[in-house]
């Protein structure tokens, strides 16, 4: 098969039970082994504990699977040749029978075709600093009707430009319990949001209203910040980010290689503090996404 919905997710969707889509790039490219597999299972368990069925998306031997089983999850977590797949890569990787981990863009697109309406991730991609380089996440969100729970966009990006681009593309952005837009490792990126919602039920009602109006076919981004006591120290964050950007420029790192390089630098330079924050982010977002899916 070219696309397959896993048994657990397929049965849940058929019965009208809440399902939350999860990306696999964080597992194969964003977290170190062997912790990545344990954390992947924790993410799925968190979704279950908050009332929904997890559907981690990935590709195994060219088959796009929406709802990996544990064996498939293990394969992507521990494999040495797992490609990072955005939307444009899916067809090519299928023909070549590749194993691949899906990004925000490809996970969101896959979730939508399966009828999954809620997706949890860590941080969105966006507009890069000082270069014409924009993540496919943004355009995909503009044409994909689902709720995306995230900790804003990665702080390594041009956050102001990314927010402007989301506005241009018609993608709704709300702060969850906050009037500030989070910057992934830190709770306040320095930018505000126009709209704030304070409960899963409010988010669900807003999404339903958007669908009922029929005007927008775009996503609704729910920006869920880390609490102040759980975020990375802002001064440490700013210093490490500046160092990482210098390394990227020095080594001429471009395109989709930039994010993994910067995240590895954060992990090393913060002695694991950024990794711990990353894990807290995705677990918190998985929990909130499950609550929103249940409210829908």
Residue pairs with C-beta under 8 A, 6 or more apart in sequence:
1 63
2 62
2 63
2 64
2 94
3 63
3 64
3 65
3 66
3 110
3 113
4 63
4 64
4 65
4 66
5 13
5 55
5 65
5 66
5 67
5 114
6 55
6 65
6 66
6 67
6 68
6 69
7 67
7 69
8 53
8 55
8 67
8 69
9 19
9 53
9 54
9 55
9 66
9 67
9 114
9 116
10 67
12 18
12 19
12 53
13 19
13 114
13 115
13 116
17 52
17 53
18 51
18 52
18 53
18 118
18 290
18 293
18 294
18 296
19 52
19 53
19 54
19 55
19 116
19 118
19 293
20 47
20 52
20 53
20 54
20 55
20 116
20 118
20 119
20 120
20 286
20 289
20 290
20 293
21 55
21 56
21 57
21 66
21 107
21 108
21 110
21 111
21 114
21 116
21 118
21 119
21 120
21 146
22 43
22 44
22 47
22 54
22 55
22 56
22 57
22 107
22 119
22 120
22 121
22 286
23 56
23 57
23 101
23 102
23 103
23 104
23 107
23 119
23 121
24 40
24 56
24 57
24 58
24 68
24 73
24 76
24 101
24 102
24 107
25 84
25 101
25 102
25 103
25 104
25 107
26 121
26 122
26 278
26 282
27 36
27 37
27 39
27 40
27 56
27 73
27 76
27 77
27 101
28 36
28 58
28 76
28 77
28 79
28 82
28 84
28 101
29 82
29 84
29 101
29 260
30 36
30 122
30 260
30 263
30 278
31 39
31 40
31 275
31 278
31 279
32 267
32 275
33 77
33 78
34 78
36 77
37 73
37 74
37 77
37 78
39 279
39 282
40 56
40 73
40 77
41 70
41 73
42 283
43 54
43 56
43 120
43 282
43 283
43 286
44 54
44 56
44 73
46 283
46 286
46 287
46 290
47 53
47 54
47 120
47 286
47 287
47 289
47 290
48 54
48 290
49 287
49 290
50 286
50 287
50 288
50 290
50 291
50 294
51 290
51 291
51 293
51 294
52 118
52 289
52 290
52 293
52 294
54 67
54 286
55 66
55 67
55 111
55 114
55 116
56 67
56 68
56 73
57 64
57 65
57 66
57 67
57 68
57 102
57 106
57 107
57 110
57 111
58 64
58 65
58 68
58 72
58 73
58 76
58 99
58 100
58 101
58 102
59 65
59 83
59 85
59 90
59 93
59 94
59 98
59 99
59 100
59 101
59 102
60 68
60 72
60 75
60 76
60 99
61 97
61 98
61 99
62 93
62 94
62 95
62 96
62 97
62 98
63 94
64 90
64 94
64 102
64 110
65 72
66 110
66 111
66 114
66 116
68 76
75 99
76 82
76 99
76 100
76 101
79 99
81 98
81 99
82 99
82 100
82 101
83 89
83 93
83 98
83 99
83 100
83 101
84 100
84 101
84 103
84 256
85 93
85 100
85 101
85 102
85 103
85 106
86 103
86 105
86 106
86 136
86 256
87 105
87 106
87 109
87 136
87 140
88 136
89 100
89 106
90 100
90 106
93 100
102 110
103 125
103 136
103 137
104 119
104 121
104 124
104 125
104 135
104 137
104 140
104 148
104 150
105 125
105 135
105 136
105 137
105 139
105 140
105 141
106 140
107 119
107 121
108 119
108 137
108 140
108 141
108 144
108 146
108 148
108 219
109 140
109 144
111 117
111 119
111 144
111 146
112 144
112 145
112 146
116 146
117 145
117 146
117 147
117 207
117 293
117 296
118 146
118 147
118 149
118 289
118 290
118 292
118 293
118 296
119 146
119 147
119 148
119 149
119 289
120 148
120 149
120 150
120 282
120 285
120 286
120 288
120 289
120 290
121 148
121 149
121 150
121 282
121 285
122 150
122 151
122 184
122 278
122 281
122 282
122 285
123 150
123 151
123 152
123 153
123 154
123 155
123 184
123 281
124 135
124 137
124 138
124 141
124 148
124 150
124 152
124 153
124 154
124 162
124 221
125 135
125 136
125 137
125 138
125 153
125 154
125 157
125 259
126 134
126 135
126 137
126 138
126 153
126 154
126 157
126 158
126 159
126 161
126 162
126 165
127 133
127 134
127 135
127 138
127 157
127 158
127 161
127 162
127 165
128 134
128 135
128 157
128 158
128 258
129 156
129 157
129 158
129 245
130 158
131 254
133 254
133 255
133 258
134 165
138 162
138 165
138 166
138 169
138 171
139 169
141 148
141 166
141 169
141 171
141 218
141 219
141 221
142 169
142 170
142 171
142 218
142 219
143 217
143 218
144 217
144 218
144 219
145 211
145 216
145 217
145 218
145 219
146 219
146 220
147 203
147 207
147 219
147 220
147 222
147 289
147 292
148 219
148 220
148 221
148 222
149 176
149 222
149 224
149 285
149 288
149 289
149 292
150 221
150 222
150 223
150 224
150 285
151 182
151 184
151 223
151 224
151 225
151 226
151 281
151 284
151 285
152 159
152 181
152 182
152 183
152 184
152 189
152 223
152 225
153 159
153 162
153 183
153 184
153 189
154 183
154 184
154 259
155 183
155 184
155 185
155 186
155 189
155 237
155 241
156 241
156 244
156 245
156 258
156 259
156 262
156 263
159 181
159 183
159 189
159 190
159 191
160 191
163 173
163 181
163 191
166 173
166 221
167 173
169 218
170 216
170 218
171 218
171 219
171 220
171 221
172 195
172 206
172 210
172 216
172 218
172 219
172 220
172 221
173 181
173 193
173 194
173 195
173 221
173 223
174 193
174 195
174 196
174 197
174 203
174 206
174 220
174 221
174 222
174 223
175 181
175 182
175 193
175 195
175 196
175 197
175 223
175 225
176 196
176 197
176 198
176 203
176 222
176 223
176 224
176 225
176 288
177 196
177 197
177 198
177 224
177 225
178 187
178 193
178 196
178 223
178 225
179 192
179 193
179 196
180 187
180 188
180 189
180 191
180 192
180 193
180 225
181 188
181 189
181 191
181 192
181 193
181 223
182 188
182 189
182 223
182 224
182 225
182 226
183 189
183 190
184 281
185 226
185 231
185 232
185 237
185 266
185 274
185 277
185 278
185 281
186 226
186 231
186 232
186 234
186 237
187 225
187 226
187 227
187 228
187 231
188 225
193 223
197 203
197 206
197 222
200 288
200 291
200 292
200 294
200 295
201 295
203 220
203 222
203 292
203 295
204 292
204 295
204 296
206 220
207 220
207 296
208 296
210 216
210 220
222 288
222 292
224 284
224 285
224 288
225 231
226 277
226 280
226 281
226 284
230 277
230 280
231 277
232 270
232 273
232 274
232 277
233 273
236 270
236 273
240 265
240 266
240 269
240 270
240 274
241 262
241 266
243 265
243 269
244 261
244 262
244 265
244 266
244 269
245 262
247 253
247 261
247 265
248 258
248 261
248 262
251 261
253 261
263 274
263 278
266 274
266 275
267 274
267 275
